Every structure is written in C-alpha cells, then in structure tokens.
C-alpha cells in the first residue's frame, strides 16, 4: 500500500512539473506576411425606396498597417445600366460620401445596374447587380400592446404580410416611420402646422431576422422562397 501511494505521488509530481513548464504554454511561429498592394474599396447600398444613392471610397490597408482605410474625396463614381450611363455622383463633404439623387425614371426598365469607381494611382473597381424592385405589401396590421418581446416586455405589434417571388434569391429590409403633426397659434393669431416623421425602432422574436443601423430589420428569403410571408 505504501509503495502504491509513493508511485502515485511521484506521477503527480512529474505531471505538475511538466504542466508548469513555460514552453508548454507558448509557441512562437514566424509568418511571412505578403506585401500589400493598396486598392480601392467601394462601399454602397442601393435600394429602390430611397431618393438617393450614397457611396464611399477608401484605400485598403495591410494586416500589419496601423492606419485605417483612408477615404478618398477625388474619385469618380459612375452609375450605369444596361442602357448606358445613368449619372455621375457628386462628393458631399458634409457626409464624406458620394451622392447621386435619383428619380426612378432614369433607371426604369434597367435589368442590371453597375456602380464603378476610378481614382488616380489605383485600379478601378466596380460592382454589378440587379436593380431592386419595390415590394407590394399584402397587409399591415398594428395592434397596441399586442406583442411580447424576448425579455417579457409588452410592446405594440406590427404585422406585415407580403408575397415573395419564387425562384429568386431576394434580400429584404423592413423599416418603419411614424408621422406626426401638431398645430399652434402664433401671437399674431396665425395658425401654424408642423409635421415630421420619426424613425420607429423595431424588434422581433424571429431568429432568422437580423438588424441594420440604416435599414431596420434585414432578412433573406432562404426560408420562404415563393411563399406568402408574415413578419411580426
């Protein structure tokens, strides 16, 4: 019994000594990082419901570079369709973005839209996609205190129903605004009207729906291709 106990203690002592060895917790690996060639990075979101297209252009950086991607203010941003040039975006220094205001008539009938960027000293970049179409809602239902959040709080319920086109890979953004207006009487007796719209914060219990800072709820049709969809 004593011999067995002595053997166990020696084993544990060796194990502890090995585990506490500094080399067992660290390892140095040298990685040859390839030289990075700066390129233009184009970032833009296009939606059919908005009245303008915004884009920004920056320069890429290597993995070991300390500086973040620098925005470029002297690039040329073109928007083209299968019918030709739609327009050239103007740089807005207040937004630090390129802006192109659209009316919808300029791109009506276009199946594909391409946005391209050119800047001196860099290779041009472009992206092409099908122009998004506006989704017709089958119904919208609002019920005060009709919903319960995942945290158990009672909230107003908004239920939106629409038909997803079959055989297409579609991406959706669901956003909502609340309109309000009020009237006031000035000292001279004139009645003034003030109207505005506020962005409505939305939450959902659906795990397949994500969130976007600019476009509310975002989701794909991967789970309901070609079916009637009800979002709450």
C-alpha positions as a Python dict, from the first residue, in 0.01 Angstrom:
ca = {
    (1, 'X'): (0, 0, 0),
    (2, 'X'): (285, 235, 81),
    (3, 'X'): (462, 154, -246),
    (4, 'X'): (145, 226, -444),
    (5, 'X'): (95, 558, -272),
    (6, 'X'): (457, 657, -333),
    (7, 'X'): (425, 579, -702),
    (8, 'X'): (114, 793, -737),
    (9, 'X'): (277, 1088, -566),
    (10, 'X'): (579, 1067, -797),
    (11, 'X'): (348, 1056, -1103),
    (12, 'X'): (153, 1358, -988),
    (13, 'X'): (472, 1544, -912),
    (14, 'X'): (611, 1480, -1260),
    (15, 'X'): (283, 1579, -1422),
    (16, 'X'): (273, 1904, -1227),
    (17, 'X'): (632, 1983, -1314),
    (18, 'X'): (569, 1923, -1685),
    (19, 'X'): (246, 2124, -1689),
    (20, 'X'): (416, 2419, -1527),
    (21, 'X'): (696, 2423, -1783),
    (22, 'X'): (693, 2763, -1960),
    (23, 'X'): (745, 2609, -2303),
    (24, 'X'): (426, 2406, -2274),
    (25, 'X'): (213, 2724, -2269),
    (26, 'X'): (373, 2920, -2553),
    (27, 'X'): (490, 2870, -2907),
    (28, 'X'): (648, 3117, -3147),
    (29, 'X'): (553, 3088, -3511),
    (30, 'X'): (702, 3316, -3773),
    (31, 'X'): (463, 3411, -4054),
    (32, 'X'): (575, 3568, -4378),
    (33, 'X'): (315, 3838, -4446),
    (34, 'X'): (300, 3916, -4819),
    (35, 'X'): (342, 4275, -4925),
    (36, 'X'): (8, 4450, -4957),
    (37, 'X'): (-84, 4650, -5266),
    (38, 'X'): (-332, 4927, -5175),
    (39, 'X'): (-659, 4901, -5365),
    (40, 'X'): (-980, 5098, -5388),
    (41, 'X'): (-1263, 4979, -5165),
    (42, 'X'): (-1613, 5072, -5279),
    (43, 'X'): (-1895, 5066, -5026),
    (44, 'X'): (-2250, 5145, -5136),
    (45, 'X'): (-2608, 5041, -5065),
    (46, 'X'): (-2875, 5073, -5333),
    (47, 'X'): (-3246, 5049, -5258),
    (48, 'X'): (-3549, 5122, -5468),
    (49, 'X'): (-3734, 5310, -5194),
    (50, 'X'): (-3471, 5579, -5132),
    (51, 'X'): (-3435, 5901, -5324),
    (52, 'X'): (-3057, 5890, -5347),
    (53, 'X'): (-2760, 5656, -5364),
    (54, 'X'): (-2468, 5704, -5125),
    (55, 'X'): (-2121, 5557, -5165),
    (56, 'X'): (-1779, 5598, -5011),
    (57, 'X'): (-1435, 5510, -5147),
    (58, 'X'): (-1140, 5418, -4927),
    (59, 'X'): (-793, 5265, -4966),
    (60, 'X'): (-725, 4917, -4835),
    (61, 'X'): (-450, 4856, -4580),
    (62, 'X'): (-233, 4554, -4499),
    (63, 'X'): (-291, 4339, -4194),
    (64, 'X'): (5, 4493, -4010),
    (65, 'X'): (-65, 4855, -4109),
    (66, 'X'): (-165, 5079, -3820),
    (67, 'X'): (-361, 5333, -4024),
    (68, 'X'): (-725, 5272, -4107),
    (69, 'X'): (-851, 5285, -4464),
    (70, 'X'): (-838, 5645, -4583),
    (71, 'X'): (-1143, 5787, -4755),
    (72, 'X'): (-1090, 5941, -5098),
    (73, 'X'): (-1267, 6262, -5194),
    (74, 'X'): (-1144, 6300, -5554),
    (75, 'X'): (-1267, 5973, -5707),
    (76, 'X'): (-1514, 5946, -5994),
    (77, 'X'): (-1825, 5739, -5922),
    (78, 'X'): (-2035, 5633, -6220),
    (79, 'X'): (-2371, 5462, -6223),
    (80, 'X'): (-2453, 5265, -6536),
    (81, 'X'): (-2736, 5042, -6652),
    (82, 'X'): (-2770, 4806, -6945),
    (83, 'X'): (-2897, 5111, -7136),
    (84, 'X'): (-2586, 5324, -7074),
    (85, 'X'): (-2461, 5589, -6831),
    (86, 'X'): (-2718, 5696, -6571),
    (87, 'X'): (-2515, 5961, -6396),
    (88, 'X'): (-2200, 6060, -6206),
    (89, 'X'): (-2213, 6101, -5829),
    (90, 'X'): (-2109, 6426, -5657),
    (91, 'X'): (-1891, 6429, -5347),
    (92, 'X'): (-2063, 6570, -5037),
    (93, 'X'): (-1802, 6695, -4785),
    (94, 'X'): (-2062, 6717, -4508),
    (95, 'X'): (-2142, 6346, -4536),
    (96, 'X'): (-1793, 6245, -4651),
    (97, 'X'): (-1970, 6038, -4915),
    (98, 'X'): (-2058, 6049, -5283),
    (99, 'X'): (-2422, 6118, -5356),
    (100, 'X'): (-2640, 6066, -5657),
    (101, 'X'): (-3004, 6177, -5637),
    (102, 'X'): (-3241, 5964, -5839),
    (103, 'X'): (-3598, 5999, -5956),
    (104, 'X'): (-3660, 5637, -6059),
    (105, 'X'): (-3741, 5733, -6417),
    (106, 'X'): (-3372, 5730, -6505),
    (107, 'X'): (-3339, 5360, -6429),
    (108, 'X'): (-3684, 5238, -6524),
    (109, 'X'): (-3659, 4926, -6736),
    (110, 'X'): (-3297, 4858, -6644),
    (111, 'X'): (-3232, 4496, -6555),
    (112, 'X'): (-2878, 4542, -6423),
    (113, 'X'): (-2707, 4839, -6263),
    (114, 'X'): (-2331, 4883, -6226),
    (115, 'X'): (-2152, 5124, -5995),
    (116, 'X'): (-1785, 5193, -6071),
    (117, 'X'): (-1512, 5398, -5904),
    (118, 'X'): (-1192, 5544, -6050),
    (119, 'X'): (-911, 5732, -5874),
    (120, 'X'): (-564, 5836, -5984),
    (121, 'X'): (-296, 5583, -5899),
    (122, 'X'): (-530, 5289, -5835),
    (123, 'X'): (-704, 5020, -6035),
    (124, 'X'): (-1073, 5091, -6091),
    (125, 'X'): (-1335, 4885, -5909),
    (126, 'X'): (-1696, 4809, -5995),
    (127, 'X'): (-1991, 4601, -5884),
    (128, 'X'): (-2295, 4487, -6081),
    (129, 'X'): (-2629, 4368, -5954),
    (130, 'X'): (-2995, 4353, -6048),
    (131, 'X'): (-3182, 4670, -5961),
    (132, 'X'): (-3405, 4602, -5658),
    (133, 'X'): (-3779, 4617, -5709),
    (134, 'X'): (-4031, 4762, -5469),
    (135, 'X'): (-4222, 4504, -5264),
    (136, 'X'): (-4600, 4530, -5253),
    (137, 'X'): (-4740, 4461, -4906),
    (138, 'X'): (-5049, 4240, -4889),
    (139, 'X'): (-5148, 4374, -4547),
    (140, 'X'): (-5021, 4573, -4250),
    (141, 'X'): (-5173, 4528, -3905),
    (142, 'X'): (-5090, 4735, -3595),
    (143, 'X'): (-5210, 4626, -3251),
    (144, 'X'): (-5139, 4833, -2942),
    (145, 'X'): (-4979, 4622, -2666),
    (146, 'X'): (-5026, 4316, -2887),
    (147, 'X'): (-4669, 4182, -2876),
    (148, 'X'): (-4430, 4046, -2614),
    (149, 'X'): (-4053, 4077, -2651),
    (150, 'X'): (-3800, 3806, -2568),
    (151, 'X'): (-3738, 3990, -2241),
    (152, 'X'): (-4104, 3965, -2149),
    (153, 'X'): (-4198, 4329, -2210),
    (154, 'X'): (-4531, 4420, -2368),
    (155, 'X'): (-4489, 4618, -2691),
    (156, 'X'): (-4704, 4734, -2978),
    (157, 'X'): (-4732, 4472, -3252),
    (158, 'X'): (-4673, 4540, -3623),
    (159, 'X'): (-4759, 4255, -3858),
    (160, 'X'): (-4655, 4281, -4224),
    (161, 'X'): (-4757, 4031, -4494),
    (162, 'X'): (-4617, 4009, -4847),
    (163, 'X'): (-4562, 3759, -5129),
    (164, 'X'): (-4207, 3651, -5208),
    (165, 'X'): (-4136, 3591, -5581),
    (166, 'X'): (-4044, 3224, -5643),
    (167, 'X'): (-3711, 3112, -5782),
    (168, 'X'): (-3519, 3427, -5682),
    (169, 'X'): (-3255, 3494, -5418),
    (170, 'X'): (-3402, 3803, -5255),
    (171, 'X'): (-3281, 4018, -4967),
    (172, 'X'): (-3527, 4230, -4771),
    (173, 'X'): (-3508, 4533, -4544),
    (174, 'X'): (-3809, 4627, -4331),
    (175, 'X'): (-3817, 4975, -4184),
    (176, 'X'): (-4093, 5191, -4037),
    (177, 'X'): (-4153, 5556, -3961),
    (178, 'X'): (-4422, 5731, -3761),
    (179, 'X'): (-4570, 6054, -3894),
    (180, 'X'): (-4691, 6321, -3657),
    (181, 'X'): (-4820, 6673, -3682),
    (182, 'X'): (-4936, 6945, -3449),
    (183, 'X'): (-5078, 7294, -3476),
    (184, 'X'): (-5001, 7603, -3275),
    (185, 'X'): (-5122, 7961, -3277),
    (186, 'X'): (-4870, 8241, -3301),
    (187, 'X'): (-4911, 8565, -3103),
    (188, 'X'): (-5045, 8740, -3412),
    (189, 'X'): (-5326, 8486, -3438),
    (190, 'X'): (-5192, 8282, -3731),
    (191, 'X'): (-5231, 7904, -3703),
    (192, 'X'): (-4916, 7715, -3794),
    (193, 'X'): (-4886, 7344, -3880),
    (194, 'X'): (-4575, 7139, -3808),
    (195, 'X'): (-4526, 6788, -3950),
    (196, 'X'): (-4237, 6544, -3926),
    (197, 'X'): (-4154, 6173, -3936),
    (198, 'X'): (-3955, 5982, -3677),
    (199, 'X'): (-3775, 5654, -3726),
    (200, 'X'): (-3954, 5372, -3545),
    (201, 'X'): (-3736, 5124, -3358),
    (202, 'X'): (-3843, 4766, -3428),
    (203, 'X'): (-3760, 4438, -3255),
    (204, 'X'): (-3856, 4082, -3343),
    (205, 'X'): (-3853, 3736, -3185),
    (206, 'X'): (-3773, 3571, -3520),
    (207, 'X'): (-3418, 3425, -3504),
    (208, 'X'): (-3385, 3440, -3885),
    (209, 'X'): (-3412, 3819, -3891),
    (210, 'X'): (-3114, 4047, -3829),
    (211, 'X'): (-3071, 4416, -3760),
    (212, 'X'): (-2922, 4705, -3953),
    (213, 'X'): (-2841, 5057, -3835),
    (214, 'X'): (-2968, 5207, -4160),
    (215, 'X'): (-3242, 4973, -4276),
    (216, 'X'): (-3420, 4833, -3970),
    (217, 'X'): (-3481, 4458, -3992),
    (218, 'X'): (-3296, 4262, -4263),
    (219, 'X'): (-3351, 3904, -4384),
    (220, 'X'): (-3338, 3677, -4689),
    (221, 'X'): (-3600, 3455, -4849),
    (222, 'X'): (-3394, 3137, -4795),
    (223, 'X'): (-3658, 3001, -4554),
    (224, 'X'): (-3970, 3101, -4751),
    (225, 'X'): (-3884, 3118, -5122),
    (226, 'X'): (-4201, 3176, -5326),
    (227, 'X'): (-4435, 3179, -5025),
    (228, 'X'): (-4653, 3434, -4856),
    (229, 'X'): (-4457, 3578, -4564),
    (230, 'X'): (-4580, 3721, -4234),
    (231, 'X'): (-4328, 3925, -4034),
    (232, 'X'): (-4403, 4037, -3679),
}
